[in-house]
Amino acid sequence: VASFNSKVYYVLGQVQQQGRLPVTGKETVLDAITLAGGITNFAAIDKMHIARPNPGGGCDQILWVDWKSLAFCGDTRTNYQVLPGDRIVVPGTGGYQTNVALDNYLSPVERFASLFGLIRFALIRN
C-alpha cells in the first residue's frame, strides 16, 4: 500500500481543486483535470502543459496540452498519460490576477461597510 501511494502527480493552477493525486493506472490529462474538478473561468487554456521530470536530471520536459482540441473536438493527440512526478499546470489569465488584486483591495472596504451598516441598524432600532 505504501508503494501505491508513493506514486503521485500534481494538478496545479486554475483548477477547482489543486493538489496531489495518486497514480493508479493509466490516468490521462483529461482524467486528471476531471479529478481536480475541472478548470476555472480564469484558466489560460492555451498555456496548459505537463512539466515532466527528466529521469537523467536537468530541465523538465514540457508537454503542451491542446485543451480546446481535447475537450471540445475529441482530439486525443495531447491527452498524454500521466506519469509519477508529473505536474499538470493550468496557468491563470490576466483577468485572474486583476480579480485577485480587486478582491484584496475591496475586501477591507466591504468589511467596513458591513460594520457601518450594522452599527447604523442598531442605532436606528434603539
Buried (B, 14 or more C-beta within 10 A) or exposed (E): EEEEEEEBBBBBBBBEEBEEBBBEEEBBBBBBBEBBEEBBEBBBBEBBBBBBBEEEEEEBEEBEBBBEBBBEEEEEEBBBEBBEBBBBBBBBBEEBEEBEEEEEEEEEEEEEEEEEEEEEEEEEEE
